[in-house]
Amino acid sequence: MPRNLGRRLGRSDRSQLAIWFWELDRVLLAMIMMLIAIGLIAVQAASPATARRLSTATETLSPLYFFYRQLGWVIVSLGFMFVVSMLPKREARRLAIIMACIFFVLLALVPIFGNAVNGSKRWIGYGIGIQPSEFLKPAYAVTMGWIISLRVKDPSLPVLKLTAAITACIAVLLMRQPDLGQTIMFIGIWFTLMLLAGLPMQVVGLGVGAGAVGMTLAYFFYPVATQRINGWLFGAGEYDHVMFAHKTLTGGGLIGTGPGLGVHKFNLPEAHTDYIFSVIGEEFGLLACAAIALVYFAIIVRICMRLLDERDLFTILAVTGLTAQLGGQAFINIAVNLQLFPSKGMTLPFISYGGSSMIALGIGAGLLLSLTRRNPFEDRSLLGSDWKN
């Protein structure tokens, strides 16, 4: 029996589980699991503040209500992540394309059948609602990578116009919800992929200029953008969330007040989601916040190193899109908590509380782990030799 156990997952074991284990980027998986563990601790710290805020005269929520729910979402998310990470590259791509089609349709149905929460209609379904835009993000990143990679086989394909049209449709649907933060995320993913694919500098300049004009027009003619930017600049009304977040973030100094001892977190409107980074700062200190930022940075560096010897253009584009989604979302959330950006209503990946967001992140991480799997015995020294095959 000990000899048989020793052979399991060994290099001589050719079972599907053993192949998955040796091809998987276990360092990347460990860092993702680290973020999830940090997230559970952070949600436990933030749960009492949100539970008190949402309790009513007839119903009092348990202080750890959101922690227990998050624990359930994490278990479901990990299941999706490991199952998706076991898919071969072709099947992972097929899953992403199917998901993109399904959740694009659901996103289009949100204005008709969606449920309004806090003034925004972003969820669809009854009982357990889902947020289609969260699931669409990872699927969109992989699908856009696949479409752009087709240009290698057929340079006449109008991938720029096609991907721009798809992104514009998604942006319009998101702005109707309204969801300015997710709109910026989708456009940012698309722009990153087009830059990597060799977008002409003239088009890059036009894109940057169009973005600046678009944000200016949004400020004057899009009420949500006006309120959030005014709240960031002048501390206007109910959108003065960023000021509370910054005060909470710096309230614990370098080492924090200690777990459960934070007081400023009770003033935050969404302590367990959008502003959980500030709760971490108050109770665990700015050093803990810096460590979390370094983990995100390490994940991005690890993925870039993984792509250095990659030969498949689709893989490079798809993984870059997924990385842009993860890194961009983390950057925006942290910047909002640092009072560098207006409030965007965007969660901190793997750390903030959430059902749809957590499961979607699990699927996205599974796609990332699947697409970065490597045969440890394969010679990958011929970088780019088969891009045109």
N, C-alpha and C positions, 0 to 999 in steps of 0.2 A: 504493500500500500504506500509506504513513504516513497518508494521508487516511482510509482505511478503518479503520485502527487507532484514529484519533482519534475516529471516530464511535461506536466500541464503548463501551457503558456511558454514553454521553452522554444528555442529557435528551431528545433526539429519538429515541433507540433505544427501541423498544417491545417488545423481546424479554422473555421471562420473567425471564432473568437480570438484565437492566437494570432492570426494574420492581422486582425483589427488592432490588437494590443501592440504589436511590434511596429505597425505602420503609423499609429496614432502619435501626434505630437503631445507627449505626456507632460512636458513642461508647460505648454499652453493650457492644457486641461487643468493642471494644478493651479495656475494663476486664476483661471475662471472660477474654480471651486473656492479659491481664497476670497474672491470678491463676493461670492454667494454667502460664505460663512460670515464675512464682515456685514453683509446686508441683513442677515438674521439678527445679529447683535444690535445693529443700528435701528431696525424696526422695533425691536424689543424696547429700546430706549425712547423711541418716538411714539410708541403706541399709547401710553397714558395720556399724552397731550391731546391726541386726536380723539381718543375715546371720551375724554372729558368734554371736548368741544361738541361732539356729535350726540352726547347723551341728552335725553329730554326728561321732562317731569314724569313721564310714564314709563320710560325705558332707560336704564343705566347700563352702559356698556362696561364690560370688564376692562381693567387697565391693560391687560395683555390680549385683548380681543383681536387686534390687527396682527399681533405676532403669531398667534395660533393659525389665523387664516393664511398668513404669509408662509408658514411652515408647510401647509398643505399645498400651496401654489408651487413652492420650491420642489417638493417631491414630484409633482406632476411635470414640472419643467425639466427636471433632471431625467425623467423617463423619456421625454421627447428628445432631449439633447443626445442621450446615448443611442437611442434607436436611429436617429437621423445620421449620427456620426458613423454608423456602421454601413451606410449606403455607399455603393460604388459611385464614382464621380458622375457617371452618366445618369444614374437613378437620382442622385441628389439634384442634378440640374433639372431633370424632368419634374421632380417634386416642386422645385422652386417655380417653374413656369406654370404648373397647374395651380399652385397657391396664388401666384400673381393674378391669374385670370379670375379665380374665385373671389378673392378679396377686393379686386378692383370693382367687380359687380356689386359686392356688398357695400363698398364705399359709396358707389353711386346710389344705392338704395337707402343710405342713412338719412338723407333729407326727407324721405317719404315715411320710412318705418322706424327711424331712430328714436332714441330716448334722450331727452334734454336733461343734462346734469350741470349745475352751476352756470347756467346760461349758454351752454354749448351742447350741440347735438352731435355726439361723436360715437355713441354706442348703439348697437342694434341687438335685438333679441329681448326676450322676457325671462324673468327669473335670474338666470346667469347671462348677463349681456357681454358681448365682445366688442372690442374696438378694432374695426377692420384695418385702420391705418397702421396699427402696431404690427399686425401680421404681414401687411403688404410690404413693409420696409425691407426685411431680409430677402423676401421673394423678389422684390423690385431690383435690389442690388445685383442678385445673381442673374436675373432675366436681362437686365441692361448689359451686363458683361457678356452674356451669350449673344445678344443681338449685335453688339459692337464687334465682337470677335468674328462674326460672319463676313465682315468686310475684307478679311485676309483672303478668303476663298473667292469672293466676288467684289472687287473694288467699286463696281458700279452701284452697289446697294446704297440707297440714301439713308445711312444709319443716323446721321446727324439730324435730319428732318424727322425721321421716324421716332427716335428716342426723345427728341425735343417735344414732339406732339403728344407722346404718351405722358411725359412729365408735366406738360402744360395742363392736360386733362385732369391729372391727379391734383395739381396745384389748385385748379378751379374748384374741384370738389371739396378740398380741405379748407379753402378760404370761405366756403359757404357754411361751414360748421359753426363757428369759425375756429380755425386752428393754424395760426400763423407760424408757430414753432415747427410743427411737422412739415409745413410747406417749405420752410427754409431747409429742413433736413433733406427732403427729397431732391430739391434743386441742388443742394450741396453735393449729394452723392452723384447726381448726373454730371455736374460740372467736373468733379474729380475724375470720373471715368473718361470723360471726353478729353481732359488734359492728358491723361495717361495714354489715350489712344492717338494723340498727336493732333489735337485741335489747333488750327492755324492761329497765330498770335493776333491777327486782325479780328478773328471771331472772339478770342479771349477778351480783347479790349472792349469789343462791343458788348459782350456778356457782362463784364464788370460795370460798364456804363449803364446798361439796362437794369442791372440789379440796384444800382444807386438811385436811378430814376424811379424804379418800382417802389423802393422803400420810402422815398420822398412822397410819392403819390399815395402810398398806403397811410402815411402819417396824416395827410390832409383829408383823405376820402374814405379811409377804412377805420371805423370807430374803435375797434379792438386795438389796432396798432396805435391809434392816437392816445387812448387811455393808458396803455402799458408804457409807452415812451414818456408820456407826461408823468406817470407815477415814478418812473426811473429818474427823470431829470429834476422834477419839482416836488416829488412826494405828494402826488395828487390823489386824494380820496382813497377808495377801497383798493386801488392798485399800488399802494405804498407797501407792498409785500417785501420788496427787495431790501428796504431799510430795516425791517424787522429781522430778515434773514441775516443780514450783515451784523446786526447787533447780537444775535444769537451765536453766530459763528465765532465772534471774537470774545464772547462772554466768558469762555473758559480758559483763556490764555493759552500758553504753550502745552500744558499737560492736562487741562480740563478740570471740571468740577468733580468728576467721578461719575460712575454709572448710576443713573436715576436721580442725580442731584441737580440737574439743570432746571432753571426756572424760566428763562427767556423762551424756551421752546413752547410754552403754553400760550404765547402770543402769536405763534405762527399759524396761518390758515391751513396749510397742508404740510404739517411737520413730518408725516410718514412717507410722503411722495416727493413733491417738488423741492422741498427744503430740508431733506434728511441730511444733506451734507453739513448744514448749519448745526443740526442737532448733534452730529458727530463732533463738530468743532467745540461746542459748548461742554459736552460731557467727557470727551476723550482728548481734546486739545488740538491745537493747530498742527502739532507734530503728527498726529494720527491722520489728519486731513492731507498733509503732505505725503505721507506714506501711501495713502489710497491713490492720490494722483500719480505717484511713481509706479504703482501696480498697473494702472491703465497705460502709462507710457511704456512700461516693460512689455505689455501685451502687444502693443503696436510694433515695437522694435523686434520682438520675437517673430511676429508674422512677416515683417519685412525681410528678416534673415532667412525665413523659410522660403521666401519667394526668390531669393537671389539666384538659385540654380534651377528655377522652374522654366520649363520649355513650352508649356501649353498657354497660349494667349488667353483663352477663355478662363483658365484657372487664375491667371494673374489679375485679370479684370474683375472677376467675380469676388475673389478674396479681397481685393482692394476696395470694392464697393462695400462689402460687409465690414471691413475695418474702418472705412470712412463713416459708416453708420454708427458703429460702437464708439469710436474715438470722438466723432463730432458731437454725439449726444452727451457723452461725458463732459466734454469741454464746455458745451453750452450750459449744462446744469451747474457745473462748478463756477463758471463765469457769472451766472445769475446770482448765486449765493455770495460771490465776492463783490457784488454790486458793480460788475463791469458790463453787464448786459441787462436790458429790460426783462421782466418776467416773461417766460415762454411757455410755462406749463409743461415742462419736459422733465421726465424722471431720470434718475441716475442709474445707468445700466447695472443690473444684477444686485443693486443695493436698495433702491426704493421699493416700497410696497406696491403690489399690483398683480392682478390676475392675468389680463390680456398681455400686458407688457412683459411679465415674467415668462409666460409660456412662449411668447413670440421671441424673446431673447434666447430661450432654450433652443428653439428651432434654429434661430440664426447661429448660435454657437455650434449646434450640431452640423449645420452646413459648413461652417468655417473649419471644424475639425475634420469633416469628410473630405473637403477639397484640399486640405493641407496634408492629408495622409501621404506617406512616402514609403516606398519599398527600400529598406535599409541596405539592400544589396545591389540596387540599381545604380548604374553609372550615369550621373547627371552632369557630367562635365561639358557636354555639348550644348551650352546655353543658346536657346533660340534656333537650333538647327532644324526643328520640325514645325516652325510656325506656318510655313507655306505648304506643308504636306496635307 
